[in-house]
Amino acid sequence: MKTTVGLLLLLLTVYHCAAIPLNESSPGECCFTFFTGRIPAKNVVSVTKTHRGCLEKAFVYVTTEICVSQSVTWAQKAFNQQQINAE
């Protein structure tokens, strides 16, 4: 049950706080959509503020590590995309 809750929180965080890099003359990370739920403190690894030049001030939360089976389609796609981006 705890793993399911942690996975749900992670997915919601990733979905709702899309922190994307901008061009070199712009701030490093800005959030454009926001997660409105609550993340348990025990799941938080780190918190940083978005760049002061962002239109909306926000915090970027990194949550605890979780394991996702390689048989899960979205996880396979995310992994493959990460590998392509790393090249």
Contacts in CASP RR format, 6 or more apart in sequence:
PFRMAT RR
TARGET T0000
AUTHOR 0000-0000-0000
METHOD contacts of the structure
MODEL  1
MKTTVGLLLLLLTVYHCAAIPLNESSPGECCFTFFTGRIPAKNVVSVTKT
HRGCLEKAFVYVTTEICVSQSVTWAQKAFNQQQINAE
3 66 0 8 1.000
3 67 0 8 1.000
6 43 0 8 1.000
6 63 0 8 1.000
6 64 0 8 1.000
6 66 0 8 1.000
7 66 0 8 1.000
7 68 0 8 1.000
9 39 0 8 1.000
9 40 0 8 1.000
9 43 0 8 1.000
9 63 0 8 1.000
10 63 0 8 1.000
10 66 0 8 1.000
12 35 0 8 1.000
12 37 0 8 1.000
13 35 0 8 1.000
13 39 0 8 1.000
13 61 0 8 1.000
13 63 0 8 1.000
15 33 0 8 1.000
15 35 0 8 1.000
16 33 0 8 1.000
16 34 0 8 1.000
16 35 0 8 1.000
16 36 0 8 1.000
17 31 0 8 1.000
17 33 0 8 1.000
17 34 0 8 1.000
17 35 0 8 1.000
17 58 0 8 1.000
17 60 0 8 1.000
17 61 0 8 1.000
18 31 0 8 1.000
18 32 0 8 1.000
18 33 0 8 1.000
19 29 0 8 1.000
19 30 0 8 1.000
19 31 0 8 1.000
19 50 0 8 1.000
19 60 0 8 1.000
20 29 0 8 1.000
20 30 0 8 1.000
20 32 0 8 1.000
21 28 0 8 1.000
21 29 0 8 1.000
22 28 0 8 1.000
22 29 0 8 1.000
22 30 0 8 1.000
27 50 0 8 1.000
27 51 0 8 1.000
27 52 0 8 1.000
27 53 0 8 1.000
27 54 0 8 1.000
28 51 0 8 1.000
29 50 0 8 1.000
29 51 0 8 1.000
29 54 0 8 1.000
29 60 0 8 1.000
30 50 0 8 1.000
30 51 0 8 1.000
30 53 0 8 1.000
30 54 0 8 1.000
30 55 0 8 1.000
30 56 0 8 1.000
30 58 0 8 1.000
31 50 0 8 1.000
31 54 0 8 1.000
31 56 0 8 1.000
31 58 0 8 1.000
31 60 0 8 1.000
32 56 0 8 1.000
34 56 0 8 1.000
34 58 0 8 1.000
39 61 0 8 1.000
39 63 0 8 1.000
42 64 0 8 1.000
43 63 0 8 1.000
43 64 0 8 1.000
44 61 0 8 1.000
44 62 0 8 1.000
44 63 0 8 1.000
44 64 0 8 1.000
45 62 0 8 1.000
45 63 0 8 1.000
45 64 0 8 1.000
45 65 0 8 1.000
46 61 0 8 1.000
46 62 0 8 1.000
47 59 0 8 1.000
47 60 0 8 1.000
47 61 0 8 1.000
47 62 0 8 1.000
48 59 0 8 1.000
48 60 0 8 1.000
49 57 0 8 1.000
49 58 0 8 1.000
49 59 0 8 1.000
49 60 0 8 1.000
50 56 0 8 1.000
50 57 0 8 1.000
50 58 0 8 1.000
50 59 0 8 1.000
50 60 0 8 1.000
68 75 0 8 1.000
69 75 0 8 1.000
70 76 0 8 1.000
70 79 0 8 1.000
END
